Amino acid sequence: MEIPDTLVVYTDGACSGNPGPGGWAWAVAPEGEPTGSGGERSTTNQRMELTAVIEAIRTNLPIAHAAVKRLIIVSDSTYVVNCFRDRWWVRWLNNGWRNAKKEPVANADLWEPLIEMYVSLADNERPDFQWVKGHNGDPMNERVDQLAVAAIPS
């Protein structure tokens, strides 16, 4: 996916067991370079999905802004994409980091810095989030999946 005046970054997380060792990755479309990846010995798939997004934004947002480009994060995680599309984060902030069931938001230690980064930006600077179906032949989604799996510590 290449759109003029945009920087498109694909993200993914992977876990061997859930919980278990996991990896995360991001890569810039359309060629898949540059990339970033890492892993943890004990984690969950959702945590790796979030870590991939956090690292992608930290690394690529300054590049996008320097080039006057819009940053688009593409993920196969509905957990991530729906948070921004459906504005879950607004309710979480208003409810003191409690979800609709009045329970603490899962993975708040990752969501909080991600949402803090997001809300600190002007509306026109905030990344857009787009969903892509996983394991469906999208070359960039397959690339970040391979990078995330390769980053899982043995």
LINKAVEN-V802563 format. One record per backbone hydrogen bond with DSSP energy under -1.0 kcal/mol. CO is the residue of the C=O (numbers start at 1). NH is the residue of the N-H. Records with the same first field share a line. If there is no record, write none. Layout:
BEGIN
CO = NH / NH
END
This chain:
BEGIN
3 = 6
5 = 70
7 = 72
8 = 29
9 = 74
10 = 27
12 = 25
14 = 23
20 = 43
21 = 16
22 = 40
23 = 14
24 = 38
25 = 12
26 = 36
27 = 10
28 = 32
34 = 28
36 = 26
38 = 24
40 = 22
43 = 20
44 = 48
45 = 49
46 = 50
47 = 51
48 = 52
49 = 53
50 = 54
51 = 55
52 = 56
53 = 57
54 = 58
55 = 59
56 = 60
57 = 61
60 = 64
61 = 65
62 = 66
63 = 67
64 = 69
65 = 68
70 = 7
71 = 128
72 = 9
73 = 130
74 = 11
75 = 132
77 = 81
78 = 82
80 = 84
81 = 85
82 = 86
83 = 88 / 89
88 = 92
89 = 93
90 = 94
91 = 95
92 = 97
93 = 96
97 = 105
99 = 102
103 = 99
105 = 108
107 = 110 / 111
108 = 112
110 = 114
111 = 115
112 = 116
113 = 117
114 = 118
115 = 119
116 = 120
118 = 121
122 = 125 / 126
128 = 73
130 = 75
138 = 142
139 = 143
140 = 144
141 = 145
142 = 146
143 = 147
144 = 148
145 = 149
146 = 150
147 = 151
149 = 152
END
